[in-house]
Amino acid sequence: MQSFLKTPGVCGTGDVASVLETPNLESAKPGFLDRVIHRQYLGAGAGSVATFERAWAKLPRVQLLGA
């Protein structure tokens, strides 16, 4: 994906490109798509995100429910 985003004519900015910079992304929990969704929520103005998923609680500004 990183190679594709670096292709001339392809816009490689934004949430996807930013998440791809995450160290050890291939084994990270939460994974790629969850991290993109998280960034989009926060970028849209959400002050925080609530979830039942423990992996999400590792991300900034996430509140774990039912713990």
VENDA-V616099 format. One record per residue. N is the residue number from 1. RES is the residue in one letter. OMEGA is omega in radians with two decimals (999 if undefined). NEAR is the number of other C-alpha atoms within 8 Angstrom. D_CENTER is the distance of its C-alpha to the mean C-alpha in Angstrom with 1 decimal. Layout:
N RES OMEGA NEAR D_CENTER
N RES OMEGA NEAR D_CENTER
This chain:
1 M 3.14 4 14.7
2 Q 3.12 7 14.9
3 S 3.12 6 18.7
4 F -3.11 7 18.4
5 L 3.13 10 16.5
6 K 3.13 9 19.3
7 T 3.10 7 22.0
8 P 3.14 4 24.3
9 G 3.11 4 23.9
10 V -3.13 8 20.2
11 C -3.09 6 17.9
12 G 3.13 8 15.2
13 T 3.06 7 13.6
14 G -3.03 6 10.9
15 D -3.10 9 7.2
16 V -3.13 9 7.7
17 A -3.14 11 9.9
18 S 3.13 9 8.1
19 V 3.13 10 5.3
20 L 3.10 9 8.7
21 E -3.11 7 10.2
22 T 3.10 7 8.8
23 P 3.10 4 12.2
24 N -3.08 6 13.2
25 L -3.08 10 10.1
26 E 3.12 6 12.7
27 S -3.08 6 13.5
28 A 3.02 8 10.6
29 K 0.07 6 10.3
30 P -3.07 9 8.1
31 G -3.03 10 7.6
32 F -3.06 11 6.0
33 L 3.10 6 6.3
34 D 3.14 9 5.4
35 R 3.08 10 1.7
36 V 3.12 11 3.3
37 I 3.12 8 5.7
38 H 3.14 9 5.0
39 R 3.14 9 5.1
40 Q 3.07 9 7.8
41 Y -3.10 10 9.5
42 L 3.11 11 9.9
43 G 3.13 7 10.9
44 A 3.07 6 13.3
45 G 3.09 6 15.0
46 A 3.13 8 14.1
47 G 3.10 6 15.4
48 S -3.14 8 13.6
49 V 3.08 11 12.2
50 A -3.10 8 14.6
51 T 2.99 11 14.2
52 F -3.08 7 16.6
53 E -3.11 7 14.2
54 R -3.12 8 14.8
55 A 3.14 8 11.8
56 W -3.09 12 9.6
57 A 3.10 11 12.3
58 K -3.11 8 11.2
59 L 3.14 7 8.5
60 P 3.06 5 10.3
61 R 3.09 7 12.2
62 V 3.11 12 12.0
63 Q 3.11 9 15.4
64 L 3.13 12 16.5
65 L 3.06 7 19.2
66 G -3.13 4 22.3
67 A 999 3 22.1
